[in-house]
Amino acid sequence: RPHLDDGRLKKYYNGRLRPSGACSKAMSSLNVEPDGKVRLCVSYGLHIGDALETKLGEMSGVKKKILSGALPAGCARCCHRFAIFRHF
């Protein structure tokens, strides 16, 4: 959950802020969870492979297929709109 004041939290959770455009960050990052699962991006929970079993080229192909010039379904573009802190 992003660190936001009350007003921005309401906007974040009720969907009044509309994301648009294409994703620019997911193609340039690799987000590996402690168990080795690789996520599409740091904020989006879709797993695209396993760090020890899936080749980088395969994961890149999955990313390209999912993104295909747009945002993945359900993406709220949090990485562009908010300062997000992740704690493991």
MODELLER restraints for C-alpha pairs under 7 A, 6 or more apart:
rsr = mdl.restraints
at = mdl.atoms
rsr.add(forms.Gaussian(group=physical.xy_distance, feature=features.Distance(at['CA:2:A'], at['CA:82:A']), mean=6.88, stdev=0.5))
rsr.add(forms.Gaussian(group=physical.xy_distance, feature=features.Distance(at['CA:2:A'], at['CA:83:A']), mean=6.68, stdev=0.5))
rsr.add(forms.Gaussian(group=physical.xy_distance, feature=features.Distance(at['CA:2:A'], at['CA:84:A']), mean=4.88, stdev=0.5))
rsr.add(forms.Gaussian(group=physical.xy_distance, feature=features.Distance(at['CA:2:A'], at['CA:85:A']), mean=6.56, stdev=0.5))
rsr.add(forms.Gaussian(group=physical.xy_distance, feature=features.Distance(at['CA:3:A'], at['CA:84:A']), mean=6.72, stdev=0.5))
rsr.add(forms.Gaussian(group=physical.xy_distance, feature=features.Distance(at['CA:11:A'], at['CA:17:A']), mean=6.27, stdev=0.5))
rsr.add(forms.Gaussian(group=physical.xy_distance, feature=features.Distance(at['CA:19:A'], at['CA:76:A']), mean=5.60, stdev=0.5))
rsr.add(forms.Gaussian(group=physical.xy_distance, feature=features.Distance(at['CA:19:A'], at['CA:77:A']), mean=5.72, stdev=0.5))
rsr.add(forms.Gaussian(group=physical.xy_distance, feature=features.Distance(at['CA:21:A'], at['CA:70:A']), mean=6.24, stdev=0.5))
rsr.add(forms.Gaussian(group=physical.xy_distance, feature=features.Distance(at['CA:21:A'], at['CA:71:A']), mean=6.87, stdev=0.5))
rsr.add(forms.Gaussian(group=physical.xy_distance, feature=features.Distance(at['CA:22:A'], at['CA:69:A']), mean=5.39, stdev=0.5))
rsr.add(forms.Gaussian(group=physical.xy_distance, feature=features.Distance(at['CA:22:A'], at['CA:70:A']), mean=4.17, stdev=0.5))
rsr.add(forms.Gaussian(group=physical.xy_distance, feature=features.Distance(at['CA:22:A'], at['CA:71:A']), mean=5.31, stdev=0.5))
rsr.add(forms.Gaussian(group=physical.xy_distance, feature=features.Distance(at['CA:23:A'], at['CA:67:A']), mean=6.96, stdev=0.5))
rsr.add(forms.Gaussian(group=physical.xy_distance, feature=features.Distance(at['CA:23:A'], at['CA:70:A']), mean=6.14, stdev=0.5))
rsr.add(forms.Gaussian(group=physical.xy_distance, feature=features.Distance(at['CA:23:A'], at['CA:71:A']), mean=5.42, stdev=0.5))
rsr.add(forms.Gaussian(group=physical.xy_distance, feature=features.Distance(at['CA:26:A'], at['CA:40:A']), mean=6.21, stdev=0.5))
rsr.add(forms.Gaussian(group=physical.xy_distance, feature=features.Distance(at['CA:26:A'], at['CA:41:A']), mean=5.17, stdev=0.5))
rsr.add(forms.Gaussian(group=physical.xy_distance, feature=features.Distance(at['CA:27:A'], at['CA:63:A']), mean=6.70, stdev=0.5))
rsr.add(forms.Gaussian(group=physical.xy_distance, feature=features.Distance(at['CA:31:A'], at['CA:38:A']), mean=5.59, stdev=0.5))
rsr.add(forms.Gaussian(group=physical.xy_distance, feature=features.Distance(at['CA:31:A'], at['CA:39:A']), mean=5.40, stdev=0.5))
rsr.add(forms.Gaussian(group=physical.xy_distance, feature=features.Distance(at['CA:31:A'], at['CA:41:A']), mean=5.92, stdev=0.5))
rsr.add(forms.Gaussian(group=physical.xy_distance, feature=features.Distance(at['CA:31:A'], at['CA:42:A']), mean=5.76, stdev=0.5))
rsr.add(forms.Gaussian(group=physical.xy_distance, feature=features.Distance(at['CA:32:A'], at['CA:38:A']), mean=4.47, stdev=0.5))
rsr.add(forms.Gaussian(group=physical.xy_distance, feature=features.Distance(at['CA:32:A'], at['CA:39:A']), mean=6.34, stdev=0.5))
rsr.add(forms.Gaussian(group=physical.xy_distance, feature=features.Distance(at['CA:32:A'], at['CA:51:A']), mean=6.87, stdev=0.5))
rsr.add(forms.Gaussian(group=physical.xy_distance, feature=features.Distance(at['CA:36:A'], at['CA:50:A']), mean=5.57, stdev=0.5))
rsr.add(forms.Gaussian(group=physical.xy_distance, feature=features.Distance(at['CA:36:A'], at['CA:51:A']), mean=5.14, stdev=0.5))
rsr.add(forms.Gaussian(group=physical.xy_distance, feature=features.Distance(at['CA:36:A'], at['CA:52:A']), mean=6.90, stdev=0.5))
rsr.add(forms.Gaussian(group=physical.xy_distance, feature=features.Distance(at['CA:37:A'], at['CA:47:A']), mean=6.50, stdev=0.5))
rsr.add(forms.Gaussian(group=physical.xy_distance, feature=features.Distance(at['CA:37:A'], at['CA:49:A']), mean=6.01, stdev=0.5))
rsr.add(forms.Gaussian(group=physical.xy_distance, feature=features.Distance(at['CA:37:A'], at['CA:50:A']), mean=4.52, stdev=0.5))
rsr.add(forms.Gaussian(group=physical.xy_distance, feature=features.Distance(at['CA:37:A'], at['CA:51:A']), mean=6.08, stdev=0.5))
rsr.add(forms.Gaussian(group=physical.xy_distance, feature=features.Distance(at['CA:38:A'], at['CA:47:A']), mean=5.52, stdev=0.5))
rsr.add(forms.Gaussian(group=physical.xy_distance, feature=features.Distance(at['CA:38:A'], at['CA:48:A']), mean=5.72, stdev=0.5))
rsr.add(forms.Gaussian(group=physical.xy_distance, feature=features.Distance(at['CA:38:A'], at['CA:49:A']), mean=5.25, stdev=0.5))
rsr.add(forms.Gaussian(group=physical.xy_distance, feature=features.Distance(at['CA:38:A'], at['CA:50:A']), mean=5.50, stdev=0.5))
rsr.add(forms.Gaussian(group=physical.xy_distance, feature=features.Distance(at['CA:38:A'], at['CA:51:A']), mean=6.11, stdev=0.5))
rsr.add(forms.Gaussian(group=physical.xy_distance, feature=features.Distance(at['CA:39:A'], at['CA:45:A']), mean=5.96, stdev=0.5))
rsr.add(forms.Gaussian(group=physical.xy_distance, feature=features.Distance(at['CA:39:A'], at['CA:46:A']), mean=5.51, stdev=0.5))
rsr.add(forms.Gaussian(group=physical.xy_distance, feature=features.Distance(at['CA:39:A'], at['CA:47:A']), mean=4.38, stdev=0.5))
rsr.add(forms.Gaussian(group=physical.xy_distance, feature=features.Distance(at['CA:39:A'], at['CA:48:A']), mean=5.76, stdev=0.5))
rsr.add(forms.Gaussian(group=physical.xy_distance, feature=features.Distance(at['CA:40:A'], at['CA:46:A']), mean=5.62, stdev=0.5))
rsr.add(forms.Gaussian(group=physical.xy_distance, feature=features.Distance(at['CA:40:A'], at['CA:47:A']), mean=6.08, stdev=0.5))
rsr.add(forms.Gaussian(group=physical.xy_distance, feature=features.Distance(at['CA:40:A'], at['CA:48:A']), mean=6.06, stdev=0.5))
rsr.add(forms.Gaussian(group=physical.xy_distance, feature=features.Distance(at['CA:40:A'], at['CA:63:A']), mean=6.69, stdev=0.5))
rsr.add(forms.Gaussian(group=physical.xy_distance, feature=features.Distance(at['CA:43:A'], at['CA:79:A']), mean=6.88, stdev=0.5))
rsr.add(forms.Gaussian(group=physical.xy_distance, feature=features.Distance(at['CA:44:A'], at['CA:75:A']), mean=6.82, stdev=0.5))
rsr.add(forms.Gaussian(group=physical.xy_distance, feature=features.Distance(at['CA:48:A'], at['CA:59:A']), mean=6.07, stdev=0.5))
rsr.add(forms.Gaussian(group=physical.xy_distance, feature=features.Distance(at['CA:48:A'], at['CA:62:A']), mean=6.58, stdev=0.5))
rsr.add(forms.Gaussian(group=physical.xy_distance, feature=features.Distance(at['CA:49:A'], at['CA:59:A']), mean=6.34, stdev=0.5))
rsr.add(forms.Gaussian(group=physical.xy_distance, feature=features.Distance(at['CA:66:A'], at['CA:72:A']), mean=6.22, stdev=0.5))
